[in-house]
Amino acid sequence: MPPEPPAVTEGKVRLDESETNPSLPANPAPGSYDELLKRLEKNEQEIARLNSELSSNVDNDRSFRDVFEERWSKVQDPSITTVDEQTYTPGGSKPKQWYDRLSIRGYAQFRYNFVVDEDGAPAQLIGDRSVSDDQSFLIRRARLIISGDVSENLYVYLQTDFASTVPDSDDSTYYAQIRDWYGDLYFDEDKVHRVRIGQSKVPYGWEDLQSSSNRAPLDRSDSINSATRNERDLGVVYYWTPEGAQDLFKEVLDRGLKGSGNYGVFGIGAFNGQGGSTLEENDNLHLYTRLSVPHKLDNGQILEMGVQAYTGKYVVGSAPIRPLGVPPAMIPAGTIGAGDDGGIVDQRLAGTFVWYPQPWGLQAEWNIGNGPGLNDEQTAVVKRSLTGGYVMALYRLETESHGTIFPFGRYTYYQGGLKNFANAPYGTINEWELGFEWQINPQMEFSTQYTIADRTNVSARSSGTSYGQFRGDIIRCQFQINY
């Protein structure tokens, strides 16, 4: 008698226990139960394969669209992602694969400047090369950032800029340059103790540490920013950041209060001293230290106070000039072009106070010290005293449907040597800035400001007079995209 067909239960074929994993003959007899069962299994496998391919194609299409939309909706100021990565999260799960731990993000800034009024020396702003003759539109920054925890004890950060200008060139623009490339070595899982090795921002100046993507004014104040070229150098630094401070640094940025990020409550380190992506010129290292304490008042207001200092010897670059405009042109003594490569004493001490905008904010920094500066006769670079700082008031205006607006006003004063330029011209900066930043949405920002400038032009000229005083008014605009 032929075998009984399997029982059917709720529309499914039910096999006996002995048939759960049947060992079928390789070539069952045609029409037999074994042959029918083998054909059925083969068809089911083929249907499963086709369904899998169809599901995969649909999922891939949906995945690309969903991932793109989700990624765009989560785009924000890059500095927020950075501080999130550097903050310890208790019980936080981490991906198993290192490539899942890296994030890619960036921002770009497009500018337009218009000199309304000009008197004295040619128009010039140290932080913006488009404020000069025959210039208007400029890509100020074009950053790409890759960062993340590659292991429990190693965090990496790479930032490149595609808007750099080749040194000593007037027309070779938009070249790639390393801005940051470092690794953070954590000694504990809560990220309290870390050593940063590589090229990074030096621990000096709250505004210098604040990301350019997150700052209300278009440029940093030259009073503090004149301390270190591009705010960065190559070296090693230790940071101590208790968990409570990590949380406050993160909260400030997550809430859009214009924070500077997590650069420790205490930091101490050694760097080459020349700054930026430039070669070291002597055997002397610059030593930096910083103490900055964030605090949250009972009413929820967050403030931060700090002090920072550094010491070292700086080698000044050179260019031929006519001292006080009188020929012949010469290279001042005390510069590398005159054979003086030992360096000149370079020391500063600064204080910081920040009252985060909730909604009113106040930000102030001041520094004093000694550093390289061209003498009054313009014949030699020597050690000269310096002093200067800035104070800025700002307001945070949140709208229901038009983003967030930050009106601000800043006053900057500085008198001292500008060591990062040829011959370290000794100058004076007396400047007012009024404007606002409009954060349209997390992906787009528009800023504009009116600058009333009275500052030394730092261009070295082999004919005529160098380092004259520029006085004028400038209308400045910037559009920023985050991605």
C-alpha positions in Angstrom: 0.0 0.0 0.0 1.3 3.5 -0.7 2.3 5.5 2.4 -0.3 7.8 4.0 0.2 11.5 3.2 1.3 13.7 6.1 -1.4 15.3 8.2 -2.4 18.9 7.6 -2.7 21.2 10.7 -3.7 24.8 10.3 -2.7 24.9 6.7 0.8 23.5 7.4 2.3 20.2 6.5 3.1 18.2 9.7 5.9 15.7 9.5 6.5 12.8 11.9 9.5 13.1 14.1 11.3 10.7 11.9 10.7 13.0 9.0 11.9 16.2 10.6 15.3 15.8 8.9 14.7 13.0 6.4 17.5 11.3 4.7 16.1 11.1 1.2 17.5 8.9 -1.5 19.6 10.7 -4.1 17.3 9.5 -6.9 13.9 8.6 -5.4 11.4 6.7 -7.6 9.2 8.8 -9.8 5.8 9.5 -8.1 6.9 8.2 -4.8 6.4 10.1 -1.5 10.1 10.7 -1.2 10.3 12.2 -4.7 7.3 14.5 -4.0 8.8 15.6 -0.7 12.2 16.4 -2.3 10.5 18.5 -5.1 8.5 20.3 -2.4 11.6 21.2 -0.4 13.5 22.3 -3.5 10.6 24.6 -4.5 10.4 26.1 -1.0 14.2 26.8 -1.0 13.8 28.6 -4.4 10.9 30.6 -3.2 12.8 31.6 0.0 15.8 32.6 -2.1 13.6 34.8 -4.4 11.9 36.4 -1.4 15.2 37.1 0.2 16.5 38.9 -2.9 13.3 40.9 -3.3 13.3 41.9 0.3 17.0 42.8 0.1 16.4 45.1 -2.9 13.5 46.7 -1.2 15.4 47.1 2.0 18.4 48.6 0.2 16.2 51.2 -1.5 14.5 52.0 1.7 17.7 51.9 3.7 19.4 54.5 1.4 16.5 56.8 1.5 15.9 56.4 5.2 19.5 56.7 6.1 19.9 59.8 4.0 16.9 61.5 5.6 17.8 60.4 9.1 21.4 61.6 8.6 20.3 65.0 7.2 17.8 65.5 10.1 20.6 64.8 12.6 23.2 67.2 11.0 24.3 69.7 13.6 27.3 71.9 14.6 30.3 69.5 14.3 31.6 70.6 17.7 28.5 69.1 19.3 29.3 65.6 17.9 32.9 66.1 19.1 31.9 66.8 22.7 29.4 63.9 22.7 32.2 61.5 21.7 34.5 62.8 24.4 31.9 62.5 27.2 31.6 59.3 29.2 28.1 57.7 29.1 27.5 55.2 31.9 26.2 51.9 30.5 26.5 53.1 26.9 26.8 50.3 24.4 29.5 50.6 21.7 29.6 48.9 18.3 31.8 45.9 17.9 33.6 47.0 14.7 36.0 49.9 14.7 34.6 51.3 11.5 31.2 51.7 13.1 32.7 53.9 15.8 33.9 56.6 13.4 31.8 59.6 12.4 32.3 61.8 9.3 31.1 65.4 9.4 32.2 69.0 8.6 31.3 72.5 7.8 32.1 75.2 5.2 32.0 79.0 5.5 31.4 81.3 2.5 32.1 85.1 3.0 31.5 88.4 1.4 33.2 91.6 2.7 32.7 95.2 1.7 34.9 98.1 2.9 32.6 101.0 3.5 35.2 103.5 4.6 39.0 103.4 4.4 41.7 105.7 5.8 45.4 105.3 6.3 47.1 102.0 5.4 45.3 99.6 3.1 42.4 97.7 4.5 43.3 94.5 6.3 41.9 92.0 8.8 44.3 89.4 10.1 41.6 86.7 10.2 40.2 87.3 6.7 42.4 87.7 3.7 39.4 88.8 1.5 39.5 92.2 3.3 42.0 93.7 1.0 42.1 95.3 -2.5 40.4 93.5 -5.3 38.8 90.9 -3.1 35.2 90.1 -2.2 33.9 86.5 -2.0 35.9 83.9 -0.1 35.7 80.3 1.1 37.0 81.0 4.6 36.8 77.4 5.8 36.1 74.0 4.2 36.5 71.4 6.9 36.1 67.6 6.9 36.3 65.8 10.2 36.8 62.1 10.9 36.7 61.0 14.6 35.6 58.4 17.1 36.6 55.7 19.6 38.6 53.0 17.8 38.9 51.2 21.1 38.0 51.5 24.7 41.2 53.5 25.4 41.9 55.3 22.1 40.0 58.2 20.5 41.2 59.7 17.2 40.4 63.0 15.6 41.4 64.2 12.1 40.4 67.5 10.7 41.4 68.8 7.3 40.8 72.2 5.7 40.4 72.6 1.9 40.5 76.4 2.0 44.1 77.0 2.9 46.5 79.2 1.0 50.1 78.2 0.2 52.5 80.3 2.3 54.0 83.3 0.6 51.5 83.0 -2.2 48.9 85.5 -3.3 46.9 83.3 -5.7 47.4 79.6 -4.7 44.2 79.1 -2.7 42.0 76.2 -1.6 44.6 73.7 -0.9 44.2 70.8 1.6 46.0 71.2 5.0 46.0 69.2 8.2 44.4 71.3 11.0 44.1 68.5 13.6 45.4 65.0 13.8 45.7 63.5 17.2 44.9 60.5 19.4 43.5 60.7 22.9 44.8 57.9 25.2 42.3 57.3 28.0 43.6 55.8 31.2 40.1 54.9 32.6 36.7 54.1 31.1 35.0 57.2 32.4 37.4 59.4 30.3 38.6 61.5 33.3 42.3 61.2 32.5 43.6 61.4 29.0 46.8 62.2 27.1 46.5 63.8 23.7 49.4 63.2 21.2 49.6 64.9 17.8 48.6 68.2 16.3 45.8 69.9 18.2 44.6 73.1 19.8 46.9 74.4 22.5 45.2 74.9 25.9 45.3 78.7 25.9 42.3 81.0 25.5 38.7 80.0 25.8 37.7 81.6 22.5 40.7 80.0 20.7 39.4 76.6 21.9 35.9 77.4 20.7 35.2 76.0 17.3 34.8 78.4 14.4 31.6 76.6 13.5 30.1 77.6 16.9 31.3 81.2 17.3 29.0 84.2 16.9 31.6 86.8 15.5 33.2 85.8 12.2 36.7 85.8 13.6 38.5 85.3 16.9 39.8 88.4 18.6 43.4 89.1 17.7 44.3 90.0 21.3 44.1 86.3 22.3 44.5 84.7 18.9 47.9 86.3 18.3 49.3 83.9 20.9 49.5 80.8 18.6 49.3 80.4 14.8 46.0 78.7 13.9 45.4 78.0 17.6 47.3 74.7 17.1 50.6 73.1 17.5 52.3 69.7 17.5 53.0 68.2 20.9 51.6 66.3 23.8 49.1 67.4 26.5 47.4 65.9 29.6 43.8 66.7 30.3 41.9 66.0 33.6 38.1 66.3 33.3 35.9 65.0 36.1 32.6 63.4 35.0 30.5 66.4 36.4 32.6 68.8 34.2 32.2 66.5 31.2 28.4 66.7 31.6 28.5 70.5 31.8 30.7 70.9 28.8 28.3 68.6 26.9 25.2 70.3 28.2 26.4 73.7 27.1 26.9 72.6 23.5 23.8 70.4 23.3 21.6 73.3 24.4 23.2 75.6 21.8 24.8 78.0 24.4 28.0 78.6 22.4 30.4 76.4 24.4 34.1 75.8 23.7 34.0 72.0 24.1 35.8 69.6 26.4 39.4 70.7 26.8 39.6 69.6 30.4 39.3 71.3 33.7 43.0 71.2 34.0 45.5 70.8 31.2 49.3 70.8 30.9 51.5 70.1 27.9 54.5 70.7 25.7 54.4 71.8 22.1 56.9 72.8 19.3 56.1 76.5 19.7 56.0 77.7 16.1 52.3 76.8 15.8 50.0 75.7 13.0 51.4 73.3 10.3 54.8 75.0 10.3 58.2 73.4 11.0 59.9 73.9 14.4 62.8 76.4 14.1 64.7 75.8 17.4 65.2 73.2 20.1 63.1 75.1 22.7 59.6 73.7 23.5 56.6 75.9 24.6 55.0 74.8 27.9 51.3 75.4 28.3 48.9 75.0 31.2 45.3 75.9 31.8 42.7 75.7 34.5 39.0 76.3 33.6 36.1 75.5 35.9 32.5 75.3 34.7 29.8 75.8 37.3 26.0 75.6 37.4 24.1 78.0 39.7 21.0 77.0 41.6 18.9 78.9 39.1 20.3 76.8 36.2 22.7 79.5 34.9 26.0 78.1 33.8 29.3 80.1 34.0 32.9 79.3 33.5 36.1 80.9 34.8 39.7 80.1 33.9 43.3 81.0 33.9 46.0 79.9 31.4 49.7 80.6 30.7 52.6 79.5 28.5 56.3 80.1 28.1 58.9 79.4 25.5 61.1 81.0 22.8 59.7 81.9 19.4 61.7 82.2 16.1 60.4 85.1 14.1 60.1 85.0 10.3 61.6 87.8 8.1 61.0 89.9 5.1 62.8 93.0 3.8 61.3 96.4 4.8 62.4 100.0 4.7 62.7 101.1 8.4 60.1 103.9 8.9 59.8 104.1 5.1 63.5 105.2 4.7 65.5 103.3 2.1 67.4 101.0 1.7 65.3 97.9 2.4 66.7 95.6 5.0 65.9 92.5 7.1 65.5 93.4 10.7 67.9 91.8 13.3 66.4 89.2 15.6 64.7 87.3 12.8 65.5 84.0 11.1 66.5 85.8 7.9 69.1 87.7 9.8 70.6 84.5 11.2 68.9 84.7 14.6 67.3 81.3 15.0 67.6 80.9 18.8 64.2 82.5 19.4 63.0 85.4 21.6 61.2 85.0 24.9 57.5 84.4 24.4 55.3 84.4 27.6 51.7 85.1 28.4 49.2 84.9 31.2 45.4 85.2 30.5 42.2 85.2 32.5 38.7 84.1 31.2 35.1 84.7 32.3 32.1 83.3 30.5 28.5 83.8 31.4 26.6 81.6 29.0 23.7 83.2 27.1 20.6 82.1 29.0 19.3 84.3 27.4 21.9 87.1 28.2 25.5 86.2 27.9 28.9 87.8 28.7 32.3 86.7 27.5 35.6 88.4 28.4 39.3 87.5 28.2 42.5 89.5 28.9 46.1 88.6 28.6 49.5 90.2 29.5 53.0 89.1 28.8 56.2 89.5 26.8 57.0 88.5 23.3 58.8 89.2 20.1 58.1 92.7 18.7 59.6 95.0 16.1 61.3 97.9 17.8 60.1 101.5 17.3 63.0 102.1 14.8 61.9 99.0 12.8 65.4 97.7 12.7 65.3 94.8 15.1 62.9 92.3 16.7 63.3 92.3 20.5 61.4 91.2 23.6 58.6 93.7 24.2 55.6 93.8 26.6 52.1 93.1 25.4 48.6 93.5 26.7 45.1 93.2 25.4 41.8 91.4 25.5 38.1 91.6 24.5 34.7 91.7 26.1 31.5 90.6 24.3 27.8 90.7 25.2 25.3 88.5 23.4 21.7 87.5 23.6 20.0 84.2 22.7 16.7 84.7 20.9 14.8 81.5 20.2 11.9 81.8 17.7 9.1 79.3 17.2 9.6 78.7 13.5 12.6 80.8 12.4 15.5 79.3 14.2 17.7 81.0 16.8 19.3 84.4 16.6 22.4 85.6 18.5 22.8 89.4 18.5 26.2 90.4 19.8 28.6 93.3 20.4 32.3 92.9 20.9 35.1 95.3 21.8 38.8 94.3 21.2 42.0 96.0 22.3 45.6 94.8 21.8 49.0 96.4 21.9 52.0 94.3 21.3 54.0 92.2 18.8 52.3 90.1 16.2 54.8 87.3 16.2 53.1 85.1 13.6 53.9 87.6 10.8 57.2 88.5 9.2 59.3 90.8 11.5 56.7 90.5 14.3 55.3 94.0 13.7 54.5 95.9 16.9 50.9 97.1 16.5 47.8 98.4 18.1 44.2 97.1 17.6 41.2 99.1 18.7 38.1 97.5 17.3 34.3 97.4 17.6 32.0 94.7 16.1 28.2 94.7 16.1 26.2 92.0 14.4 24.2 88.8 14.7 24.3 85.1 13.9 21.1 83.5 12.6 20.9 79.7 13.0 18.2 79.1 10.4 18.3 75.3 11.2 20.9 72.8 12.3 22.3 72.7 8.8 22.5 76.4 7.9 23.6 79.6 9.5 23.9 83.2 8.4 26.0 85.8 10.1 26.6 89.5 9.5 28.5 92.2 11.3 29.6 95.8 11.0 33.2 96.2 12.0 34.7 99.6 13.0 38.5 99.0 12.7 41.6 100.8 13.9 44.4 98.4 13.5 48.0 97.9 12.3 48.4 96.6 8.8 50.9 93.7 9.2 52.1 93.5 5.6 55.8 93.8 5.1 56.7 96.1 2.1 60.1 96.4 0.6 59.1 99.8 -0.9 57.3 102.6 0.9 56.2 102.4 4.5 55.3 99.2 6.3 53.0 98.6 9.2 50.8 101.7 8.9 47.5 102.0 10.7 44.3 101.1 8.9 41.1 102.9 10.0 37.8 102.0 8.4 34.4 100.4 8.5 33.6 97.0 7.0 30.3 95.2 6.3 30.9 91.5 6.6 28.6 88.5 5.8 29.0 84.8 6.1 26.9 81.7 5.2 27.8 78.5 6.9 26.6 74.9 6.1 27.0 71.9 8.4 27.1 68.5 6.9 
